[in-house]
Amino acid sequence: MGKIICLYGLPACGKTTQAEKINEEFELIQFGMGDRLRDEIASGSTLGQKIKNYVDAGTLISDDLMKQVIENVSDKMNEKGIIFDGFPRMISQAKMLEEICSKINKDIDYFFYLKVSPDEAVRRIKARASLTGRSDDMDPQAIKNRMGVFENESKILLDYYQNKGKLVEIDGEKSIEDVYSEIRKYLA
């Protein structure tokens, strides 16, 4: 089994962009939590309907719903590994991921924190909204909620991975290529 890595940071810090670059070069499976949630919502499933309320409000989904979203993730892992884009976001989710990893006798290799300022994140969210029309990027209250949730949970989660020796902090305000170059040092 290959590497298991997580990309973490404020909304629009570049997690998905970097996950795509990692996937392209190293062929790790990309597990984008935001995309998974939006796909589940679009499916119209009962789970998707429950998730939609959280996403529209800009709040984290409950652990019970999150467990349903990720329960089969180990089936999706390939021999080269997996990139978790936007997961975990809180300690309870980190522990869920550890449970999944322990079932396949693996551990998270790196928890990359792409650090950007709140002002830069909001600027990027607005730019992305003009391109994609994502509803959660267009609602000022949802954006404020997402930023607040991150602020409340980030210190605890960053400390958690720091204590495990897994945290790698990267300046997410650098160019896409410079950020990728920093990440790549750990994966090559």
C-alpha positions in Angstrom: 0.0 0.0 0.0 1.3 3.4 -0.9 1.2 6.8 0.9 -1.8 8.2 2.8 -1.8 11.9 2.8 -4.2 14.7 3.9 -4.5 18.2 2.5 -5.9 20.7 5.0 -6.5 24.4 5.1 -9.1 27.2 4.8 -11.6 27.0 2.0 -10.0 27.9 -1.3 -6.4 27.4 0.0 -5.6 25.2 -3.0 -6.2 21.7 -1.6 -8.0 20.4 -4.7 -5.5 22.0 -7.1 -2.6 20.4 -5.2 -4.5 17.0 -5.0 -4.9 17.0 -8.7 -1.2 17.7 -9.3 -0.2 14.9 -6.9 -2.7 12.5 -8.5 -1.3 13.4 -12.0 2.3 12.7 -11.0 2.1 10.0 -8.3 -1.2 8.4 -9.3 -2.6 8.4 -5.7 -6.4 8.1 -5.6 -7.9 11.5 -5.0 -10.6 11.6 -2.3 -12.0 15.1 -2.4 -14.4 15.5 0.4 -16.1 18.6 -1.0 -16.6 16.9 -4.3 -17.9 13.7 -2.6 -20.4 15.8 -0.6 -21.6 17.7 -3.7 -21.9 14.5 -5.6 -24.0 12.9 -2.9 -26.2 16.0 -2.8 -26.6 15.9 -6.6 -27.6 12.3 -6.5 -30.8 13.2 -4.6 -30.2 10.4 -2.1 -31.5 10.5 1.4 -27.9 10.9 2.6 -27.4 13.7 0.1 -30.5 15.6 1.3 -29.3 15.4 4.9 -25.8 16.6 3.9 -27.2 19.5 1.8 -28.6 21.3 4.9 -25.1 21.4 6.4 -23.3 22.4 3.2 -25.8 25.2 2.5 -25.3 26.6 6.0 -21.5 26.3 5.8 -21.2 24.0 8.8 -19.5 20.7 9.2 -21.6 17.6 8.7 -22.3 15.4 11.6 -19.9 12.5 12.5 -22.7 10.0 11.7 -23.2 11.4 8.2 -19.4 11.7 7.6 -19.0 8.0 8.6 -21.5 7.1 5.9 -19.6 9.1 3.3 -16.2 7.6 4.1 -17.1 4.1 5.2 -15.9 2.4 2.0 -12.9 4.5 1.4 -10.4 1.7 2.0 -12.0 -0.1 -1.0 -11.0 2.8 -3.2 -7.3 2.9 -2.2 -4.8 1.6 -4.7 -1.3 0.3 -4.2 0.1 3.8 -4.7 -2.0 5.4 -2.0 -4.7 8.1 -1.5 -4.9 11.8 -1.0 -7.6 13.1 1.3 -8.6 16.6 0.1 -10.4 18.4 2.8 -10.6 15.5 5.3 -10.3 15.3 8.2 -11.4 18.6 9.5 -11.8 17.8 13.2 -10.5 15.4 15.8 -13.4 13.0 15.6 -12.9 12.7 11.9 -9.1 12.2 12.4 -10.0 9.3 14.6 -12.4 7.9 12.0 -9.6 8.0 9.4 -7.2 6.3 11.8 -9.8 3.5 12.3 -10.0 3.0 8.5 -6.2 3.1 8.2 -5.7 0.6 11.0 -8.0 -1.9 9.2 -5.5 -2.0 6.3 -2.4 -1.8 8.6 -1.4 1.7 7.5 -0.9 5.1 9.0 -1.2 8.6 7.6 2.1 9.6 6.2 1.7 13.4 6.0 -0.9 16.0 7.0 -0.2 19.0 4.8 -1.5 22.3 6.1 -1.8 24.8 3.2 -1.7 28.0 5.2 -3.4 31.1 3.8 -4.7 34.2 5.5 -8.5 34.6 6.0 -8.4 37.6 3.6 -6.7 35.6 0.9 -9.1 32.7 1.4 -12.2 35.0 1.0 -10.6 36.6 -2.1 -10.1 33.2 -3.6 -13.6 32.0 -2.7 -15.1 35.0 -4.4 -13.0 34.4 -7.5 -14.0 30.7 -7.5 -17.7 31.6 -7.1 -17.6 33.8 -10.2 -16.2 30.8 -12.2 -18.2 27.9 -10.7 -21.4 29.3 -9.3 -21.1 27.1 -6.3 -23.8 28.1 -3.9 -21.7 27.6 -0.8 -19.2 30.1 -2.3 -21.8 32.7 -3.1 -23.6 33.0 0.3 -21.7 35.5 2.6 -23.2 33.8 5.7 -22.1 30.3 4.6 -18.6 31.7 3.9 -18.5 33.3 7.3 -19.6 30.1 8.9 -17.0 28.0 7.1 -14.3 30.4 8.1 -15.5 30.3 11.7 -15.7 26.5 11.8 -12.1 26.3 10.5 -10.9 28.8 13.1 -12.6 26.8 15.9 -11.3 23.4 14.8 -7.9 24.1 13.2 -5.7 24.7 16.3 -6.8 21.4 17.9 -6.4 19.4 14.7 -3.0 21.0 13.8 -1.7 20.3 17.3 -3.0 16.7 17.1 -1.0 16.0 13.9 2.0 18.0 15.2 2.1 15.7 18.2 2.0 12.7 15.9 4.9 14.1 13.8 2.7 14.2 10.7 2.1 17.9 10.3 3.8 19.7 7.4 3.0 23.4 7.2 3.3 25.0 3.7 2.8 28.7 2.7 -0.3 28.3 0.6 -0.1 31.9 -0.7 2.9 31.0 -2.9 2.3 30.1 -6.5 0.7 26.8 -7.3 4.0 25.5 -8.6 5.9 26.6 -5.5 3.4 25.0 -3.2 3.5 21.8 -5.2 7.3 21.8 -5.2 7.2 21.9 -1.4 4.7 19.0 -1.2 6.6 17.0 -3.8 9.8 17.0 -1.6 7.9 14.7 0.8 6.5 12.4 -1.8 9.4 11.9 -4.2 
